[in-house]
Amino acid sequence: MNNAQFITLVALLVNTLALVVVIYQTCLAKRGLSKTTRNLALFEKVEMLRRLPENNHVLWVVAILGRWLEDMEEVLEEIKVLTRERSAEGLSNVGERKGLKTPQGLIQKKSYELMPEWLQGIWLAAAQHYYNAKAPIYSCLTMPDPLLCLDGKEDSLTGRILESIRSIEELLLLIDDMMPPAYLNAPASLRDKDFFEVV
């Protein structure tokens, strides 16, 4: 064996050894990544459990936002029907019953102050969208001739309501992402205190 062959053989052994080291490092990195992924999943579960005591507020806000969505969908349908029928009296009635003069009272201050900040933000944003849809209903439809107000503006009024509906639906999806579905969908036929032992 001459020097060139010897050097080639040594280089081959060194390269093989380097390849084995790289394979070993790759396996270690893969294990580390797997552990990190498991730790992140565990952290997310712990974080969800940590927030559970605050979730009665979540259910409260979900119920309110659901009620607001139903209300806006009903108003939207009534406006469409009454506009097609050209019923000024019906539109005035909708404006009086369903419009809002002021946003005051959309949020109960005591409940709001007890909530976590992220939920306060969602509730406040939803209230702003709700008022944005409901205020023009009052101001436009309670005019002496609501048909005159709506002429050419029906699309902007209904568009505003549709935009608010979509925005509140997005906020509800955000709440769904924040809470475990098993908690939000828990059966609620009994009060929490009914489950405690009597001492």
URQUI-V143594 format. One record per helix or strand of 3 or more residues. SS is the DSSP state (2 for helix, 1 for strand). FROM is the first residue (numbers start at 1). TO is the last residue. If there is no record, write none. Layout:
((SS,FROM,TO) (SS,FROM,TO))
//
This chain:
((2,3,85) (2,88,98) (2,109,114) (2,117,141) (2,146,150) (2,154,178) (2,181,184) (2,192,195))
//
